[in-house]
Amino acid sequence: MILGIQIVGVLFGLAMLYITFLHGKRKEFTSKEGIFWIVAWVGFIILVVFPNVLDFIASDLLNISRTLDFLIILGFIFLIGISFYNYVLIRKGQKKLEDLVRKLALKK
């Protein structure tokens, strides 16, 4: 039996697939990024439709009593990883900008 929240989740996943497709078509994503996001959204839709798949992983393999705890832990891991990645990108951009400003200052 599919619950209302599952319908909302599937609609959200489909909308995000469409948005990913549009960004890919506009060449705003590389092919690797596009494939990553498509796989991520399809995986999201599958997990929304079949949430019991996570029960095996959470309880049997990792000994986590509740699946929601497992999802929260995964969410924190994902957010920390994305935050670190953004930090690295920002630092690279700052370094490039600093180098450019130094070169322009030396020319004047």
KOLVEX-387515 format. One record per residue (C-alpha): residue in three letters; z, x, y. Coordinates in steps of 0.5 Angstrom, whole numbers, padded with zeros to 4 digits, always signed. Layout:
// KOLVEX-387515
ALAZXY ...
// end
This chain:
// KOLVEX-387515
MET+0000+0000+0000 ILE-0002+0003+0007 LEU+0003+0002+0012 GLY+0001+0001+0020 ILE+0003+0008+0022 GLN-0001+0011+0016 ILE-0007+0007+0020 VAL-0005+0009+0026 GLY-0005+0016+0023 VAL-0012+0016+0020 LEU-0015+0013+0027 PHE-0012+0019+0031 GLY-0015+0024+0025 LEU-0021+0021+0026 ALA-0021+0021+0034 MET-0019+0028+0033 LEU-0025+0030+0028 TYR-0030+0026+0033 ILE-0027+0030+0039 THR-0027+0037+0035 PHE-0035+0035+0034 LEU-0036+0034+0041 HIS-0033+0041+0043 GLY-0037+0044+0037 LYS-0043+0041+0040 ARG-0042+0043+0047 LYS-0041+0050+0044 GLU-0034+0050+0047 PHE-0032+0053+0040 THR-0034+0058+0035 SER-0036+0056+0028 LYS-0030+0059+0025 GLU-0026+0055+0030 GLY-0030+0049+0029 ILE-0029+0049+0021 PHE-0022+0051+0022 TRP-0020+0044+0026 ILE-0025+0040+0022 VAL-0021+0042+0016 ALA-0014+0041+0019 TRP-0016+0034+0021 VAL-0019+0032+0014 GLY-0012+0035+0011 PHE-0008+0031+0016 ILE-0012+0025+0014 ILE-0011+0026+0007 LEU-0003+0027+0008 VAL-0003+0021+0012 VAL-0006+0017+0007 PHE-0003+0021+0001 PRO+0004+0023+0004 ASN+0007+0023-0004 VAL+0003+0030-0004 LEU+0008+0033+0000 ASP+0014+0031-0004 PHE+0012+0036-0010 ILE+0012+0042-0005 ALA+0018+0040-0001 SER+0023+0038-0007 ASP+0020+0041-0013 LEU+0018+0048-0010 LEU+0022+0049-0004 ASN+0028+0045-0006 ILE+0028+0041+0001 SER+0032+0035-0001 ARG+0028+0031+0005 THR+0020+0031+0006 LEU+0021+0030+0013 ASP+0026+0036+0014 PHE+0020+0040+0011 LEU+0015+0037+0016 ILE+0020+0039+0022 ILE+0020+0046+0019 LEU+0013+0047+0018 GLY+0012+0044+0026 PHE+0017+0049+0028 ILE+0013+0055+0025 PHE+0007+0052+0027 LEU+0009+0052+0034 ILE+0012+0059+0034 GLY+0006+0062+0032 ILE+0002+0058+0037 SER+0007+0060+0042 PHE+0006+0068+0040 TYR-0002+0067+0040 ASN-0002+0064+0047 TYR+0003+0070+0049 VAL-0002+0075+0046 LEU-0008+0072+0050 ILE-0005+0071+0056 ARG-0002+0079+0056 LYS-0009+0081+0054 GLY-0012+0077+0060 GLN-0007+0080+0065 LYS-0009+0087+0063 LYS-0016+0086+0064 LEU-0015+0083+0071 GLU-0010+0088+0072 ASP-0015+0093+0070 LEU-0021+0090+0074 VAL-0016+0090+0081 ARG-0015+0097+0080 LYS-0022+0099+0079 LEU-0024+0094+0085 ALA-0018+0097+0089 LEU-0021+0104+0088 LYS-0028+0103+0090 LYS-0025+0100+0097 
// end
